[in-house]
Amino acid sequence: FCAALRIIESVRWEIVIMGMEPIKLASIRENPAALRAVNRQSESYMGLVDSIRQKGFLGSITGRKKKGEDGQEFVEITDGLHRYCAAKDAGLASIQVDILSMDDAETLEAQIMMNVHKVDTKPVHYSQQLRRILSMNPLMTEAELAAKLGKSAQWIKERLGLVKLPEKVAVLVNDGKINLSNAYALAKLPPEETADWVDRAITESPSEFVPKVNGRVKEIKD
């Protein structure tokens, strides 16, 4: 976020940060010009809601204070629509908001820049961090880690499986050339067989690829 602000400042204008405040969700409104809609049915969003229910709302969103036609003051979201909606669905009453001072044009530019410079954690990198958490907490089980993250034990098991993939295959997963369902299946194979399945993992859909891999895994076990 700070990096994005520095880039924004260098482009045309300067954002004035008024300070962080706990704001009631009832006093926060979505920006009608939001760049990304919220998919409340997606796995990542539902996981975010579960995480907030269990661990609370960490960090803050950004917004600016405005007045409605009725003269009532509210906070309009600049960045953090998904986290705001998740906090709302998790039943929170208030969240922390970084209050910024900017006009309509500056708000739109800020939204664009903040989204452009967001970097998503790559799947295998994420899995490596999960493994690191477990290694730093030897008494923690995978089931306990799943509960802390608001995920299922199966989700954790599949995610941790990605750590076993050869480096060249992991790069393909991180680049999105192999979808996660196929990557989870690949990770079940012995390392010496993985390379033979990579091309199919790239080109075949999960409905085609996963049953084939599961069949091969069963052959190996038998």
Secondary structure, 3 states (H helix, E strand, C coil): CHHHHHHHHHHCCCCEEEEEEEEEHHHEECCCCCCCCCCCCCHHHHHHHHHHHHHCCCCCEEEEEEECCCCCEEEEEEECHHHHHHHHHCCCCEEEEEEEECCHHHHHHHHHHHHHCCCCCCHHHHHHHHHHHHHHCCCCCHHHHHHHHCCCHHHHHHHHHHHHCCHHHHHHHHCCCCCHHHHHHHCCCCHHHHHHHHHHHHHCCHHHHHHHHHHHHHHHHC
